[in-house]
Structure formats: C-alpha cells, structure tokens
C-alpha cells in the first residue's frame, strides 16, 4: 500500500504540473467563460449601438432632414433598396398579376418574413433580375396568381426555406379569397384559419428531447477524457520503458502497485480537470442566468437530475479504469514511444465504434434497440450505452445492477491481467510482441 501511495502521489503531481494539462484546462475555462458571458457582452454592444442610433436621430432632426424608407406597397423599388441595404436588412421583392393582389401579397409577406424588408417591384422581370444580381435585393417572388409564382434568388443556399414559408402564406391567402367569394367575410375566415390549438404533453417516462443535450455532452466528455488520458497513460509507460527507468522501478515496486497507481492518478487528474471545467461553467451560468432567459437548450443542460450525475460518475470511473488499464498494458509492450499510436489503434477503434453506436442511437431516437441493449452489458461499451439508456429511456433497476456488477468485476479482472502484462511487457524490447507471445509469457510468469 505504501508503494501504491508513493506512485499515486508522484504520478498525480506530474499531471498537475504538466504545462499541457494546465494549458488545456485554462483554455477550456476561458472558452466556457466567453460562451456563458456572451449575452452580457452582446447586450453591452447593443447598448452602444442604440446610443449611436439615438445620437444619429437627434442629429438628423437638428439638421431638419431625415432619411426614411416607405413601406407602402405602391411605392417604387428604385431609390429605396439602397437605403434599406445600408441598414443591413435584406430586401425581398414581390410582384403579382394585379395591383390588388400585389398589395395583399405585400401585406401577407411582410408578416410572414420578419427578417426581410418586403417591397413591391414596378419593373419587369429583367429589372427584378438586375436588382438581385447587383445585390440591391436578395430575392423576389413574381406571382402569376395566388397559386403560382416564380422565386428568383442569386445564390440558392442549402438552408433557404423562403419558398416553404411563401407556399403556406399563399395557401392561406387563396383560402381567404375563395371563402370570401362564397360570401364569408375575410375577418371570419382569418379567425377560422388562425385558431390556436392548446395541448399538453404528459410524459410518463423520460423526455428524450429535454435530456438529449446534457446526455450528449456527458457522453462526449467521457469519450474525450478516456481517449486523452488513456493515451497519456500508454505514453508515460512507454517513455519510462524506452528510458530504461522502468527496469529500476520494477525491481523496487510491485507491478500491480505501479499499474494501479498510474491509472488511478490519471483518473483523478481527469476528474479534477472535468470538475474545473464544468464547475466554472455552472458558476458563470449562475452569474449570467438572468441574461440567458428561458433558453430551453441551456436550461436543460443545467437542470441535470442528481441521480443522473451519480450514474455518470459511476460509469465514468469504471469505464475509465477499464480503458486506462488496457492502454497501460499496451504501452508496456511498445519498445518506443513512436510505436504507441500503432499499438493502441485497435483499442481506440473499439472505443470509437462504441461511441458511434451510442450517438447514432441517440440521433434516431430508438435508444432501446437491440444493439444498445447488448452493448449495455459489454464492459467496453456499457459505460456509454447503459448511461445513455438510463438518461433517455426507462431501464429496469436489475438491468442497471447487472451492468454495474459486470463493469466492477471487469475492472478488477482487466486490472490484474494488465498488471501481469505490464510486468512482462517492460522487459520485452525490439519489435512489438504478438498477443499470443505476451499471453504465453504471462502464463509462465
């Protein structure tokens, strides 16, 4: 036990004094601070902008002149688009078959497209195209009637959904006009079509939409920490072996003490780093909580149930131990530090596959599929698979107990096996030994 404590303290201090470790932690805290304080910074800039606008308005009034953009549908587009573009508001042109329809469409599109300055166009098609290609307008709708139009835009982006909004708007206009022709007043028609349906959802299990964000963040944090610190354990072991320091250490300390000391130290370092990052996130969020308002995504992230945090801690520690032991054992078989990436590649791929299975299942919404259920009991995949099922589905208590029991037993079994491989591997030099030869050497030892 004394050897274990000495090794644990030595390895943990090495992590805490490591400049890369400290740099990554500080960098992540700064990024978190920038994100959490963004509403405050944004409001400060908006305050300056509104002050400038008030000053400009007062100057224009003092000079006895002002620049305004008329919103009347019968106004010409010439001479107005320039003023609007200067304000940074994109212009949308509309033109219908009749003046009455143009006015009606203008009113409807103004309400449906709040991010655009909707204006009527008096020119022909060539003039409208010229306005768009020159940048005076961003897009245009030219209607043959209320059920047929042509949409003009310079560069059609992947996320342009203007036609979807226009289709729904024109559909409602056509219905109003058709019912009005049958004798029903436009006001009554609008009242019928604008009815609001009141509904309430009562989830008897887990709300996957609400839990998705913080579950994904926790899974991704687990993924990054295991890969990062597992790689560091393997690199540290390979470095000690290549410098021949391991041959001296192995004669004065038990392999199990060395292996468990290194792995637990890396686990503590990772836990300290996560605590610093997530702790600062909670602190900065509480400072700016009033500025974030009722943002559903942010609220769901910071309203994590306590029992879920406990499960995350349990699966994080057990999953980390399993992979860290394996990374340490693989690192002891590498003759040079340069061989680490090649040696740990199969283990890394295994973990990435487990991560992808979980992410795809989360994205599909089918958390309790057969693959996820199987992965919930496999030690290499259960830390993420079972935790995701607990967070986003209803899992029977006995399933959780079985999964955790298998994980605990696997940690001790893999830990003891890794210590034996470590003891044999540190004395193997030259080419990277095969798995069969390592197992034979372990059996003889």
GIMO-V509592 format. One record per residue. N is the residue number from 0. RES is the residue in one letter. PHI is phi in degrees with one decimal (NA if undefined). PSI is psi as a letter, one per 30 degrees, with the letter a starting at -180 (999 if undefined). NEAR is the number of other C-alpha atoms within 8 Angstrom. Layout:
# GIMO-V509592
n = {N | N}
res = {RES | RES}
phi = {PHI | PHI}
psi = {PSI | PSI}
near = {NEAR | NEAR}
This chain:
# GIMO-V509592
n = {0 | 1 | 2 | 3 | 4 | 5 | 6 | 7 | 8 | 9 | 10 | 11 | 12 | 13 | 14 | 15 | 16 | 17 | 18 | 19 | 20 | 21 | 22 | 23 | 24 | 25 | 26 | 27 | 28 | 29 | 30 | 31 | 32 | 33 | 34 | 35 | 36 | 37 | 38 | 39 | 40 | 41 | 42 | 43 | 44 | 45 | 46 | 47 | 48 | 49 | 50 | 51 | 52 | 53 | 54 | 55 | 56 | 57 | 58 | 59 | 60 | 61 | 62 | 63 | 64 | 65 | 66 | 67 | 68 | 69 | 70 | 71 | 72 | 73 | 74 | 75 | 76 | 77 | 78 | 79 | 80 | 81 | 82 | 83 | 84 | 85 | 86 | 87 | 88 | 89 | 90 | 91 | 92 | 93 | 94 | 95 | 96 | 97 | 98 | 99 | 100 | 101 | 102 | 103 | 104 | 105 | 106 | 107 | 108 | 109 | 110 | 111 | 112 | 113 | 114 | 115 | 116 | 117 | 118 | 119 | 120 | 121 | 122 | 123 | 124 | 125 | 126 | 127 | 128 | 129 | 130 | 131 | 132 | 133 | 134 | 135 | 136 | 137 | 138 | 139 | 140 | 141 | 142 | 143 | 144 | 145 | 146 | 147 | 148 | 149 | 150 | 151 | 152 | 153 | 154 | 155 | 156 | 157 | 158 | 159 | 160 | 161 | 162 | 163 | 164 | 165 | 166 | 167 | 168 | 169 | 170 | 171 | 172 | 173 | 174 | 175 | 176 | 177 | 178 | 179 | 180 | 181 | 182 | 183 | 184 | 185 | 186 | 187 | 188 | 189 | 190 | 191 | 192 | 193 | 194 | 195 | 196 | 197 | 198 | 199 | 200 | 201 | 202 | 203 | 204 | 205 | 206 | 207 | 208 | 209 | 210 | 211 | 212 | 213 | 214 | 215 | 216 | 217 | 218 | 219 | 220 | 221 | 222 | 223 | 224 | 225 | 226 | 227 | 228 | 229 | 230 | 231 | 232 | 233 | 234 | 235 | 236 | 237 | 238 | 239 | 240 | 241 | 242 | 243 | 244 | 245 | 246 | 247 | 248 | 249 | 250 | 251 | 252 | 253 | 254 | 255 | 256 | 257 | 258 | 259 | 260 | 261 | 262 | 263 | 264 | 265 | 266 | 267 | 268 | 269 | 270 | 271 | 272 | 273 | 274 | 275 | 276 | 277 | 278 | 279 | 280 | 281 | 282 | 283 | 284 | 285 | 286 | 287 | 288 | 289 | 290 | 291 | 292 | 293 | 294 | 295 | 296 | 297 | 298 | 299 | 300 | 301 | 302 | 303 | 304 | 305 | 306 | 307 | 308 | 309 | 310 | 311 | 312 | 313 | 314 | 315 | 316 | 317 | 318 | 319 | 320 | 321 | 322 | 323 | 324 | 325 | 326 | 327 | 328 | 329 | 330 | 331 | 332 | 333 | 334 | 335 | 336 | 337 | 338 | 339 | 340 | 341 | 342 | 343 | 344 | 345 | 346 | 347 | 348 | 349 | 350 | 351 | 352 | 353 | 354 | 355 | 356 | 357 | 358 | 359 | 360 | 361 | 362 | 363 | 364 | 365 | 366 | 367 | 368 | 369 | 370 | 371 | 372 | 373 | 374 | 375 | 376 | 377 | 378 | 379 | 380 | 381 | 382 | 383 | 384 | 385 | 386 | 387 | 388 | 389 | 390 | 391 | 392 | 393 | 394 | 395 | 396 | 397 | 398 | 399 | 400 | 401 | 402 | 403 | 404 | 405 | 406 | 407 | 408 | 409 | 410 | 411 | 412 | 413 | 414 | 415 | 416 | 417 | 418 | 419 | 420 | 421 | 422 | 423 | 424 | 425 | 426 | 427 | 428 | 429 | 430 | 431 | 432 | 433 | 434 | 435 | 436 | 437 | 438 | 439 | 440 | 441 | 442 | 443 | 444}
res = {X | X | X | X | X | X | X | X | X | X | X | X | X | X | X | X | X | X | X | X | X | X | X | X | X | X | X | X | X | X | X | X | X | X | X | X | X | X | X | X | X | X | X | X | X | X | X | X | X | X | X | X | X | X | X | X | X | X | X | X | X | X | X | X | X | X | X | X | X | X | X | X | X | X | X | X | X | X | X | X | X | X | X | X | X | X | X | X | X | X | X | X | X | X | X | X | X | X | X | X | X | X | X | X | X | X | X | X | X | X | X | X | X | X | X | X | X | X | X | X | X | X | X | X | X | X | X | X | X | X | X | X | X | X | X | X | X | X | X | X | X | X | X | X | X | X | X | X | X | X | X | X | X | X | X | X | X | X | X | X | X | X | X | X | X | X | X | X | X | X | X | X | X | X | X | X | X | X | X | X | X | X | X | X | X | X | X | X | X | X | X | X | X | X | X | X | X | X | X | X | X | X | X | X | X | X | X | X | X | X | X | X | X | X | X | X | X | X | X | X | X | X | X | X | X | X | X | X | X | X | X | X | X | X | X | X | X | X | X | X | X | X | X | X | X | X | X | X | X | X | X | X | X | X | X | X | X | X | X | X | X | X | X | X | X | X | X | X | X | X | X | X | X | X | X | X | X | X | X | X | X | X | X | X | X | X | X | X | X | X | X | X | X | X | X | X | X | X | X | X | X | X | X | X | X | X | X | X | X | X | X | X | X | X | X | X | X | X | X | X | X | X | X | X | X | X | X | X | X | X | X | X | X | X | X | X | X | X | X | X | X | X | X | X | X | X | X | X | X | X | X | X | X | X | X | X | X | X | X | X | X | X | X | X | X | X | X | X | X | X | X | X | X | X | X | X | X | X | X | X | X | X | X | X | X | X | X | X | X | X | X | X | X | X | X | X | X | X | X | X | X | X | X | X | X | X | X | X | X | X | X | X | X | X | X | X | X | X | X | X | X | X | X | X | X | X | X | X | X | X | X | X | X | X | X | X | X | X | X | X | X | X | X | X | X}
phi = {NA | -63.3 | -61.3 | -61.2 | -63.9 | -64.0 | -65.4 | -60.7 | -63.6 | -64.2 | -67.7 | -64.5 | -64.2 | -62.3 | -65.9 | -69.4 | -93.4 | -68.2 | -65.8 | -65.6 | -59.4 | -64.9 | -63.8 | -63.9 | -63.5 | -64.5 | -61.0 | -64.9 | -64.7 | -64.7 | -61.5 | -61.8 | -61.8 | -62.4 | -69.3 | -69.0 | -91.6 | -58.5 | -59.4 | -67.6 | -65.5 | -63.1 | -65.7 | -64.9 | -67.2 | -64.2 | -62.6 | -66.4 | -65.8 | -66.7 | -64.0 | -63.8 | -65.8 | -65.3 | -63.9 | -64.2 | -65.0 | -66.7 | -65.2 | -65.9 | -69.5 | -63.2 | -75.3 | 78.3 | -139.1 | -146.1 | -110.1 | -134.4 | -115.4 | -75.4 | -109.8 | -68.1 | -67.9 | -93.0 | -79.7 | -79.6 | -75.4 | -70.3 | 81.4 | -108.3 | -61.3 | -63.1 | -63.8 | -67.5 | -62.4 | -64.8 | -79.8 | 82.2 | -99.0 | -65.8 | -100.6 | -118.8 | -98.2 | -130.2 | -151.3 | -115.2 | -74.0 | -130.4 | -66.5 | -63.6 | -65.5 | -61.5 | -64.9 | -65.5 | -66.3 | -58.8 | -63.4 | -68.1 | -70.4 | -61.4 | -76.0 | -83.4 | -121.2 | -68.4 | -87.1 | -116.7 | -95.0 | -83.0 | -135.2 | -89.0 | -113.8 | -95.3 | -84.3 | -85.3 | -62.4 | -62.9 | -68.1 | -64.2 | -61.5 | -64.0 | -62.5 | -75.2 | -66.0 | -81.4 | 91.5 | -66.8 | -131.4 | -90.0 | -158.4 | -152.9 | -117.9 | -112.0 | -97.9 | -80.3 | -161.9 | -71.4 | -116.1 | -149.4 | -151.5 | -121.5 | -101.7 | -110.5 | -151.5 | -73.0 | -118.0 | -82.2 | -83.9 | -66.9 | -106.7 | -79.3 | -115.8 | -61.6 | -67.4 | -65.3 | -65.6 | -64.3 | -59.0 | -67.8 | -64.8 | -68.4 | -63.7 | -66.8 | -61.3 | -63.1 | -65.0 | -61.3 | -65.2 | -67.4 | -70.6 | -64.4 | -65.9 | -87.9 | 103.9 | -87.1 | -65.7 | -58.1 | -63.2 | -65.9 | -64.0 | -63.8 | -64.3 | -66.2 | -77.1 | -98.3 | -62.0 | -104.7 | -90.2 | -97.0 | -141.5 | -138.0 | -108.0 | -120.5 | -86.4 | -83.9 | -117.6 | -100.7 | -93.6 | -65.2 | -64.3 | -69.1 | -88.6 | -61.7 | -64.1 | -72.6 | -64.8 | -63.2 | -63.0 | -65.9 | -65.0 | -66.2 | -63.9 | -61.8 | -60.8 | -68.0 | -66.8 | -64.0 | -66.4 | -65.9 | -78.3 | -61.7 | -63.8 | -66.5 | -62.0 | -62.1 | -66.3 | -62.8 | -64.6 | -65.1 | -65.2 | -64.0 | -70.3 | -67.1 | -86.5 | 67.3 | -70.3 | -65.0 | -64.9 | -76.9 | -67.1 | -67.8 | -84.0 | -110.7 | -137.7 | -72.2 | -58.1 | -64.2 | -63.3 | -67.9 | -65.4 | -67.2 | -63.6 | -66.2 | -68.3 | -66.5 | -62.9 | -66.4 | -65.7 | -64.6 | -63.3 | -64.9 | -66.8 | -62.8 | -65.2 | -63.6 | -63.0 | -64.0 | -71.6 | -71.8 | -64.5 | -66.5 | -61.5 | -64.3 | -63.0 | -66.5 | -66.7 | -64.8 | -66.9 | -108.8 | -59.6 | -65.3 | -79.6 | -77.4 | 67.0 | -104.7 | -62.0 | -65.2 | -67.5 | -64.4 | -62.5 | -66.4 | -67.6 | -94.5 | -109.5 | -74.4 | -62.7 | -63.4 | -62.6 | -71.2 | -64.2 | -65.6 | -62.6 | -60.9 | -62.5 | -63.3 | -70.7 | -63.0 | -64.7 | -66.7 | -64.6 | -63.0 | -59.3 | -59.4 | -73.1 | -66.0 | -60.9 | -66.3 | -62.2 | -64.9 | -64.3 | -65.6 | -62.1 | -71.6 | -89.6 | -81.8 | -79.8 | -130.5 | -62.2 | -64.3 | -84.9 | -61.3 | -58.2 | -69.1 | -67.9 | -88.9 | -59.4 | -61.3 | -66.1 | -63.6 | -62.1 | -59.9 | -69.5 | -65.0 | -61.7 | -61.4 | -63.9 | -66.5 | -59.9 | -67.0 | -64.5 | -63.9 | -67.6 | -64.5 | -67.1 | -75.8 | 86.1 | -97.7 | -73.8 | -97.0 | -72.6 | -62.5 | -63.8 | -65.4 | -66.2 | -66.6 | -64.7 | -69.3 | -115.7 | -90.7 | -56.0 | -77.7 | -119.4 | -63.9 | -56.3 | -93.9 | -66.5 | -68.6 | -61.8 | -63.5 | -64.3 | -64.2 | -74.6 | -119.6 | -149.8 | -105.8 | -114.3 | -64.8 | -56.1 | -65.1 | -65.4 | -65.9 | -62.5 | -62.8 | -62.1 | -67.8 | -62.3 | -61.7 | -64.4 | -61.8 | -62.1 | -68.4 | -60.7 | -67.0 | -64.1 | -68.2 | -63.2 | -67.1 | -63.6 | -65.2 | -64.3 | -69.2 | -63.4 | -60.2 | -63.9 | -80.9 | -64.9 | -67.9 | -99.7 | -98.5 | -124.9 | 96.5 | -73.9 | -63.6 | -68.4 | -79.5 | -62.3 | -61.7 | -68.5 | -65.9 | -65.1 | -64.4 | -65.4 | -65.4 | -64.6 | -68.3 | -66.4}
psi = {e | e | e | e | e | e | e | e | e | e | e | e | e | e | e | f | f | k | e | e | e | e | e | e | e | e | e | e | e | e | e | e | e | e | e | e | g | e | e | e | e | e | e | e | e | e | e | e | e | e | e | e | e | e | e | e | e | e | e | e | e | e | f | g | k | l | k | l | j | k | g | k | f | g | l | k | f | k | f | e | e | e | e | e | e | f | f | g | k | k | k | k | k | k | k | a | f | l | e | e | e | e | e | e | e | e | e | e | e | e | e | f | i | f | f | l | j | k | l | l | k | f | a | a | e | e | e | e | e | e | e | e | f | f | f | e | l | e | l | k | j | j | k | e | a | f | g | k | l | k | k | k | k | d | j | j | l | f | g | j | g | e | e | e | e | e | e | e | e | e | e | e | e | e | e | e | e | e | e | e | f | g | f | k | k | e | e | e | e | e | e | e | f | g | k | k | k | k | l | k | k | j | k | f | b | k | j | e | e | e | f | e | e | f | e | e | e | e | e | e | e | e | e | e | e | e | e | e | f | e | e | e | e | e | e | e | e | e | e | e | e | f | g | g | f | e | e | e | e | f | f | f | k | k | e | e | e | e | e | e | e | e | e | e | e | e | e | e | e | e | e | e | e | e | e | e | e | e | e | e | e | e | e | e | e | e | e | g | e | f | f | f | b | h | j | e | e | e | e | e | e | g | h | k | k | e | e | e | e | e | e | e | e | e | e | e | e | e | e | e | e | e | e | e | e | e | e | e | e | e | e | f | f | k | e | l | e | f | f | e | e | e | e | g | e | e | e | e | e | e | e | e | e | e | e | e | e | e | e | e | e | e | e | f | f | i | e | h | l | e | e | e | e | e | f | f | f | k | e | f | f | e | e | e | e | e | e | e | e | e | e | g | a | j | k | k | e | e | e | e | e | e | e | e | e | e | e | e | e | e | e | e | e | e | e | e | e | e | e | e | e | e | e | e | e | f | g | k | l | b | l | k | l | l | e | e | e | e | e | e | e | e | e | e | 999}
near = {5 | 5 | 10 | 11 | 9 | 8 | 12 | 12 | 9 | 8 | 12 | 12 | 8 | 8 | 10 | 9 | 8 | 8 | 6 | 6 | 10 | 10 | 8 | 8 | 11 | 8 | 8 | 9 | 12 | 8 | 8 | 11 | 11 | 8 | 7 | 11 | 11 | 8 | 10 | 9 | 8 | 8 | 8 | 8 | 8 | 8 | 8 | 8 | 8 | 8 | 8 | 8 | 8 | 8 | 8 | 8 | 8 | 8 | 8 | 10 | 9 | 7 | 6 | 6 | 7 | 6 | 4 | 5 | 7 | 6 | 6 | 5 | 10 | 6 | 9 | 9 | 10 | 5 | 7 | 10 | 11 | 8 | 10 | 13 | 11 | 7 | 6 | 6 | 10 | 11 | 15 | 13 | 13 | 15 | 12 | 12 | 9 | 6 | 7 | 6 | 10 | 14 | 10 | 8 | 11 | 13 | 9 | 10 | 11 | 11 | 7 | 9 | 8 | 7 | 6 | 10 | 11 | 12 | 13 | 14 | 10 | 7 | 7 | 6 | 6 | 7 | 8 | 12 | 9 | 8 | 10 | 15 | 9 | 7 | 7 | 11 | 14 | 11 | 12 | 14 | 12 | 11 | 12 | 9 | 8 | 11 | 8 | 7 | 10 | 7 | 9 | 10 | 9 | 8 | 4 | 6 | 5 | 4 | 4 | 7 | 6 | 6 | 8 | 7 | 9 | 10 | 8 | 8 | 11 | 11 | 10 | 9 | 10 | 10 | 8 | 11 | 9 | 8 | 12 | 11 | 7 | 6 | 6 | 9 | 8 | 10 | 6 | 8 | 12 | 9 | 8 | 7 | 7 | 6 | 6 | 4 | 4 | 4 | 4 | 4 | 4 | 4 | 6 | 4 | 6 | 10 | 8 | 9 | 6 | 8 | 13 | 10 | 11 | 11 | 11 | 9 | 8 | 9 | 10 | 8 | 8 | 10 | 9 | 8 | 10 | 12 | 9 | 8 | 12 | 14 | 9 | 8 | 15 | 15 | 11 | 9 | 11 | 16 | 10 | 10 | 14 | 10 | 7 | 8 | 9 | 10 | 10 | 8 | 8 | 10 | 7 | 6 | 9 | 9 | 11 | 9 | 12 | 12 | 14 | 11 | 13 | 12 | 13 | 10 | 12 | 13 | 12 | 9 | 11 | 10 | 8 | 8 | 9 | 9 | 8 | 10 | 12 | 8 | 9 | 11 | 12 | 9 | 8 | 11 | 10 | 7 | 7 | 12 | 8 | 6 | 7 | 9 | 6 | 5 | 7 | 6 | 8 | 8 | 9 | 12 | 10 | 8 | 6 | 9 | 6 | 6 | 6 | 10 | 9 | 8 | 9 | 10 | 8 | 8 | 12 | 10 | 9 | 12 | 14 | 11 | 13 | 14 | 11 | 13 | 14 | 10 | 14 | 16 | 14 | 12 | 16 | 15 | 15 | 14 | 14 | 10 | 10 | 5 | 9 | 14 | 7 | 6 | 10 | 11 | 8 | 7 | 8 | 9 | 8 | 9 | 10 | 8 | 8 | 13 | 11 | 8 | 9 | 12 | 9 | 8 | 12 | 10 | 6 | 7 | 7 | 7 | 12 | 8 | 8 | 6 | 6 | 14 | 11 | 8 | 12 | 14 | 12 | 10 | 12 | 11 | 13 | 15 | 13 | 14 | 14 | 15 | 12 | 13 | 12 | 10 | 10 | 13 | 12 | 8 | 8 | 6 | 6 | 6 | 8 | 10 | 8 | 9 | 13 | 9 | 8 | 11 | 12 | 9 | 8 | 11 | 11 | 8 | 8 | 11 | 14 | 9 | 8 | 13 | 12 | 11 | 14 | 14 | 10 | 12 | 12 | 12 | 7 | 9 | 9 | 5 | 5 | 8 | 8 | 6 | 6 | 6 | 8 | 12 | 9 | 8 | 9 | 10 | 6 | 5 | 5}
